[in-house]
Amino acid sequence: MMWNTFIVKRLSAATYLMDKVGKAPKDRLCRRDVGMSDAAMTSFLGCCSDLLQILMEADVRSDEMQLPVLDTEDAWVSVEGQISLVELALEQKHIHYPLVEHHSVLCTILYGIMKFSMKSVKPLSLFDSKGKNAFFKDLTSIQLLPSGDVDPGLLTVRHQFLTKLLTAVVEAQCSSQKNRGSPEESVVLSVKDRDWPALAVDLAQHLQVNEDVVRRHYVCELYNYGLDHLGEEVNRSQGGAAMTSVPLGQQKEGSSRSCLTAFYAL
């Protein structure tokens, strides 16, 4: 009900606006095309992502849960009027999980673009024709979704987006550390609201991009931006595998020594 009543129209408008301008749109364009400020649209996209995640989790658990019993007081039995929201909710059809998941991927991409003010990014270019046609439909409907092998050109575009996203995440982490004047240990991986590095890896899985390549890029960028402690921590969590392909020659001044130390510690 929330999807059809409040969300899908504005989500569609936000998607086409961002695809048209090829970046996070400015406040004026957001107000004109979507009807909200750029800050509000960022929050809206995050809430859309959260709602779709809740729908998927609820669908997985639906078989384990019993329908609630709606007791009505005798005084209300003969009263005529509109059906209650609870009864209306119980009448809703089950979602089509793959379609909701497909929209969840889009919302995460849109949210990342807005949150980190990314440029030179067209969100719909990350999907093939089937994927584009399935967007903004009723979440209970059966749509033809992408399957099988992905065009190499499309994979390249997806890989470029994910690396841009992780670079923007690390830039935000680096800026957060400098503004607070705190040690590297206190730099929060979630960048305030959620675990973006993990989300990027999850997106890579859905977009059929090599997850290890995405992880390596993240570690490389941590060292590039001088967040050596976090780079070492992430590298250890990956069993040292992330550093095996870090291009040491591309490290910025001051970080190459840490890269070499981590590399030879494997």
One Martini backbone bead per residue (centre of mass of N, CA, C, O) as a GRO file, in nm:
protein
  266
    1MET     BB    1   0.060   0.061  -0.023
    2MET     BB    2   0.297   0.259   0.008
    3TRP     BB    3   0.412   0.225  -0.271
    4ASN     BB    4   0.159   0.320  -0.443
    5THR     BB    5   0.088   0.590  -0.280
    6PHE     BB    6   0.399   0.732  -0.203
    7ILE     BB    7   0.659   0.622  -0.386
    8VAL     BB    8   0.680   0.544  -0.698
    9LYS     BB    9   0.656   0.826  -0.827
   10ARG     BB   10   0.910   0.957  -0.690
   11LEU     BB   11   1.117   0.742  -0.764
   12SER     BB   12   1.089   0.777  -1.066
   13ALA     BB   13   1.163   1.078  -1.078
   14ALA     BB   14   1.446   1.048  -0.950
   15THR     BB   15   1.568   0.854  -1.155
   16TYR     BB   16   1.529   1.025  -1.419
   17LEU     BB   17   1.684   1.270  -1.320
   18MET     BB   18   1.961   1.132  -1.261
   19ASP     BB   19   1.991   1.020  -1.552
   20LYS     BB   20   1.986   1.294  -1.701
   21VAL     BB   21   2.230   1.446  -1.536
   22GLY     BB   22   2.456   1.234  -1.420
   23LYS     BB   23   2.381   1.306  -1.109
   24ALA     BB   24   2.353   1.481  -0.836
   25PRO     BB   25   2.107   1.683  -0.790
   26LYS     BB   26   1.995   1.977  -0.742
   27ASP     BB   27   1.769   2.138  -0.555
   28ARG     BB   28   1.597   2.263  -0.782
   29LEU     BB   29   1.542   1.993  -0.937
   30CYS     BB   30   1.412   1.837  -0.705
   31ARG     BB   31   1.171   2.030  -0.665
   32ARG     BB   32   1.060   2.018  -0.958
   33ASP     BB   33   1.047   1.685  -1.006
   34VAL     BB   34   0.988   1.567  -0.689
   35GLY     BB   35   0.907   1.775  -0.440
   36MET     BB   36   1.206   1.808  -0.310
   37SER     BB   37   1.477   1.825  -0.157
   38ASP     BB   38   1.790   1.699  -0.158
   39ALA     BB   39   1.785   1.605   0.137
   40ALA     BB   40   1.507   1.465   0.126
   41MET     BB   41   1.580   1.268  -0.105
   42THR     BB   42   1.797   1.116   0.041
   43SER     BB   43   1.614   1.015   0.270
   44PHE     BB   44   1.401   0.879   0.090
   45LEU     BB   45   1.592   0.663  -0.036
   46GLY     BB   46   1.666   0.531   0.232
   47CYS     BB   47   1.372   0.450   0.306
   48CYS     BB   48   1.321   0.273   0.060
   49SER     BB   49   1.540   0.068   0.122
   50ASP     BB   50   1.425  -0.016   0.398
   51LEU     BB   51   1.144  -0.109   0.308
   52LEU     BB   52   1.235  -0.334   0.112
   53GLN     BB   53   1.382  -0.496   0.329
   54ILE     BB   54   1.133  -0.550   0.504
   55LEU     BB   55   0.968  -0.701   0.289
   56MET     BB   56   1.167  -0.935   0.254
   57GLU     BB   57   1.174  -1.030   0.548
   58ALA     BB   58   0.866  -1.080   0.573
   59ASP     BB   59   0.845  -1.292   0.344
   60VAL     BB   60   1.030  -1.508   0.469
   61ARG     BB   61   0.842  -1.518   0.750
   62SER     BB   62   0.538  -1.575   0.670
   63ASP     BB   63   0.522  -1.894   0.715
   64GLU     BB   64   0.576  -1.861   1.042
   65MET     BB   65   0.317  -1.686   1.051
   66GLN     BB   66   0.028  -1.580   1.195
   67LEU     BB   67  -0.268  -1.462   1.170
   68PRO     BB   68  -0.441  -1.228   1.302
   69VAL     BB   69  -0.687  -1.170   1.544
   70LEU     BB   70  -0.994  -0.988   1.494
   71ASP     BB   71  -1.141  -0.827   1.744
   72THR     BB   72  -1.488  -0.732   1.799
   73GLU     BB   73  -1.694  -0.535   1.929
   74ASP     BB   74  -2.030  -0.539   1.957
   75ALA     BB   75  -2.075  -0.228   1.901
   76TRP     BB   76  -1.921  -0.261   1.596
   77VAL     BB   77  -2.068  -0.469   1.411
   78SER     BB   78  -2.305  -0.264   1.287
   79VAL     BB   79  -2.095  -0.086   1.170
   80GLU     BB   80  -2.052   0.139   0.910
   81GLY     BB   81  -1.760   0.146   0.683
   82GLN     BB   82  -1.450   0.159   0.656
   83ILE     BB   83  -1.187  -0.017   0.628
   84SER     BB   84  -0.935  -0.114   0.795
   85LEU     BB   85  -0.595  -0.117   0.784
   86VAL     BB   86  -0.555  -0.404   0.885
   87GLU     BB   87  -0.745  -0.545   0.686
   88LEU     BB   88  -0.612  -0.430   0.432
   89ALA     BB   89  -0.333  -0.559   0.481
   90LEU     BB   90  -0.436  -0.863   0.485
   91GLU     BB   91  -0.530  -0.840   0.167
   92GLN     BB   92  -0.263  -0.849   0.065
   93LYS     BB   93  -0.037  -0.944  -0.142
   94HIS     BB   94   0.230  -1.100  -0.221
   95ILE     BB   95   0.532  -1.056  -0.295
   96HIS     BB   96   0.786  -1.029  -0.541
   97TYR     BB   97   1.093  -1.080  -0.452
   98PRO     BB   98   1.274  -1.019  -0.706
   99LEU     BB   99   1.150  -0.735  -0.752
  100VAL     BB  100   1.228  -0.609  -0.483
  101GLU     BB  101   1.530  -0.658  -0.512
  102HIS     BB  102   1.564  -0.488  -0.767
  103HIS     BB  103   1.479  -0.219  -0.626
  104SER     BB  104   1.690  -0.223  -0.401
  105VAL     BB  105   1.932  -0.179  -0.581
  106LEU     BB  106   1.845   0.094  -0.692
  107CYS     BB  107   1.818   0.248  -0.419
  108THR     BB  108   2.112   0.216  -0.333
  109ILE     BB  109   2.231   0.366  -0.571
  110LEU     BB  110   2.081   0.635  -0.533
  111TYR     BB  111   2.173   0.690  -0.244
  112GLY     BB  112   2.477   0.700  -0.303
  113ILE     BB  113   2.472   0.936  -0.502
  114MET     BB  114   2.351   1.144  -0.301
  115LYS     BB  115   2.529   1.118  -0.045
  116PHE     BB  116   2.815   1.153  -0.236
  117SER     BB  117   2.789   1.335  -0.484
  118MET     BB  118   2.785   1.204  -0.757
  119LYS     BB  119   2.943   1.172  -1.078
  120SER     BB  120   2.907   1.037  -1.379
  121VAL     BB  121   2.600   0.901  -1.330
  122LYS     BB  122   2.384   0.638  -1.463
  123PRO     BB  123   2.168   0.424  -1.326
  124LEU     BB  124   2.029   0.283  -1.586
  125SER     BB  125   2.311   0.182  -1.713
  126LEU     BB  126   2.317  -0.080  -1.502
  127PHE     BB  127   2.087  -0.181  -1.700
  128ASP     BB  128   1.895  -0.358  -1.880
  129SER     BB  129   1.603  -0.378  -2.047
  130LYS     BB  130   1.463  -0.561  -1.842
  131GLY     BB  131   1.533  -0.401  -1.587
  132LYS     BB  132   1.393  -0.134  -1.671
  133ASN     BB  133   1.098  -0.253  -1.724
  134ALA     BB  134   1.059  -0.350  -1.407
  135PHE     BB  135   1.020  -0.078  -1.309
  136PHE     BB  136   0.754   0.053  -1.122
  137LYS     BB  137   0.594  -0.185  -1.025
  138ASP     BB  138   0.408  -0.401  -0.893
  139LEU     BB  139   0.524  -0.604  -0.626
  140THR     BB  140   0.317  -0.854  -0.712
  141SER     BB  141   0.432  -0.882  -0.982
  142ILE     BB  142   0.527  -1.042  -1.284
  143GLN     BB  143   0.855  -1.011  -1.408
  144LEU     BB  144   1.101  -0.961  -1.642
  145LEU     BB  145   1.419  -1.064  -1.556
  146PRO     BB  146   1.734  -1.080  -1.527
  147SER     BB  147   1.945  -1.336  -1.689
  148GLY     BB  148   2.239  -1.460  -1.689
  149ASP     BB  149   2.441  -1.325  -1.894
  150VAL     BB  150   2.655  -1.044  -1.916
  151ASP     BB  151   2.749  -0.782  -2.065
  152PRO     BB  152   3.066  -0.661  -2.072
  153GLY     BB  153   2.995  -0.359  -2.086
  154LEU     BB  154   2.810  -0.360  -1.835
  155LEU     BB  155   3.023  -0.460  -1.634
  156THR     BB  156   3.207  -0.215  -1.662
  157VAL     BB  157   3.006  -0.003  -1.559
  158ARG     BB  158   2.962  -0.134  -1.282
  159HIS     BB  159   3.254  -0.127  -1.186
  160GLN     BB  160   3.288   0.180  -1.202
  161PHE     BB  161   3.074   0.250  -0.995
  162LEU     BB  162   3.184   0.094  -0.746
  163THR     BB  163   3.454   0.245  -0.734
  164LYS     BB  164   3.333   0.526  -0.698
  165LEU     BB  165   3.180   0.468  -0.439
  166LEU     BB  166   3.428   0.385  -0.263
  167THR     BB  167   3.583   0.645  -0.297
  168ALA     BB  168   3.361   0.822  -0.165
  169VAL     BB  169   3.365   0.679   0.107
  170VAL     BB  170   3.664   0.738   0.178
  171GLU     BB  171   3.644   1.043   0.160
  172ALA     BB  172   3.441   1.063   0.394
  173GLN     BB  173   3.621   0.934   0.608
  174CYS     BB  174   3.854   1.134   0.586
  175SER     BB  175   3.688   1.391   0.649
  176SER     BB  176   3.584   1.299   0.925
  177GLN     BB  177   3.859   1.277   1.062
  178LYS     BB  178   3.956   1.574   1.022
  179ASN     BB  179   3.714   1.719   1.162
  180ARG     BB  180   3.753   1.569   1.447
  181GLY     BB  181   4.052   1.484   1.529
  182SER     BB  182   4.072   1.176   1.512
  183PRO     BB  183   4.149   0.873   1.518
  184GLU     BB  184   4.132   0.604   1.306
  185GLU     BB  185   3.965   0.415   1.496
  186SER     BB  186   3.697   0.622   1.478
  187VAL     BB  187   3.632   0.544   1.200
  188VAL     BB  188   3.333   0.491   1.048
  189LEU     BB  189   3.222   0.256   0.821
  190SER     BB  190   2.915   0.359   0.791
  191VAL     BB  191   2.884   0.656   0.752
  192LYS     BB  192   2.651   0.689   0.999
  193ASP     BB  193   2.414   0.473   0.863
  194ARG     BB  194   2.601   0.255   0.698
  195ASP     BB  195   2.755  -0.024   0.538
  196TRP     BB  196   2.905   0.052   0.249
  197PRO     BB  197   3.114  -0.166   0.182
  198ALA     BB  198   2.907  -0.398   0.209
  199LEU     BB  199   2.708  -0.287  -0.002
  200ALA     BB  200   2.902  -0.301  -0.242
  201VAL     BB  201   2.936  -0.608  -0.234
  202ASP     BB  202   2.635  -0.670  -0.266
  203LEU     BB  203   2.605  -0.531  -0.539
  204ALA     BB  204   2.810  -0.705  -0.689
  205GLN     BB  205   2.645  -0.963  -0.670
  206HIS     BB  206   2.390  -0.854  -0.823
  207LEU     BB  207   2.582  -0.738  -1.076
  208GLN     BB  208   2.815  -0.948  -1.141
  209VAL     BB  209   3.065  -0.863  -0.973
  210ASN     BB  210   3.367  -0.892  -0.855
  211GLU     BB  211   3.420  -0.890  -0.518
  212ASP     BB  212   3.732  -0.885  -0.484
  213VAL     BB  213   3.780  -0.629  -0.650
  214VAL     BB  214   3.621  -0.443  -0.462
  215ARG     BB  215   3.785  -0.492  -0.205
  216ARG     BB  216   4.061  -0.402  -0.315
  217HIS     BB  217   3.981  -0.112  -0.376
  218TYR     BB  218   3.919  -0.030  -0.087
  219VAL     BB  219   4.198  -0.079   0.032
  220CYS     BB  220   4.353   0.105  -0.158
  221GLU     BB  221   4.201   0.370  -0.075
  222LEU     BB  222   4.278   0.374   0.220
  223TYR     BB  223   4.580   0.418   0.159
  224ASN     BB  224   4.558   0.665  -0.029
  225TYR     BB  225   4.408   0.833   0.229
  226GLY     BB  226   4.568   0.738   0.506
  227LEU     BB  227   4.398   0.469   0.619
  228ASP     BB  228   4.588   0.234   0.737
  229HIS     BB  229   4.441   0.098   0.969
  230LEU     BB  230   4.191   0.014   0.803
  231GLY     BB  231   4.342  -0.142   0.586
  232GLU     BB  232   4.455  -0.357   0.780
  233GLU     BB  233   4.186  -0.450   0.899
  234VAL     BB  234   4.053  -0.542   0.633
  235ASN     BB  235   4.279  -0.733   0.544
  236ARG     BB  236   4.254  -0.927   0.787
  237SER     BB  237   3.948  -0.998   0.737
  238GLN     BB  238   4.058  -1.126   0.443
  239GLY     BB  239   4.335  -1.281   0.497
  240GLY     BB  240   4.520  -1.085   0.293
  241ALA     BB  241   4.395  -1.089  -0.005
  242ALA     BB  242   4.351  -0.783  -0.078
  243MET     BB  243   4.674  -0.715  -0.124
  244THR     BB  244   4.765  -0.886  -0.382
  245SER     BB  245   4.631  -0.634  -0.589
  246VAL     BB  246   4.776  -0.386  -0.500
  247PRO     BB  247   4.885  -0.087  -0.652
  248LEU     BB  248   5.170   0.045  -0.537
  249GLY     BB  249   5.234   0.266  -0.762
  250GLN     BB  250   4.947   0.432  -0.676
  251GLN     BB  251   5.039   0.549  -0.428
  252LYS     BB  252   5.048   0.779  -0.210
  253GLU     BB  253   5.213   0.982  -0.035
  254GLY     BB  254   5.277   0.799   0.277
  255SER     BB  255   5.147   0.492   0.198
  256SER     BB  256   5.352   0.285   0.072
  257ARG     BB  257   5.486   0.172   0.327
  258SER     BB  258   5.229   0.038   0.442
  259CYS     BB  259   5.178  -0.144   0.200
  260LEU     BB  260   5.443  -0.301   0.216
  261THR     BB  261   5.406  -0.406   0.502
  262ALA     BB  262   5.142  -0.563   0.444
  263PHE     BB  263   5.245  -0.736   0.211
  264TYR     BB  264   5.495  -0.877   0.373
  265ALA     BB  265   5.292  -0.996   0.602
  266LEU     BB  266   5.163  -1.246   0.437
   0.00000   0.00000   0.00000
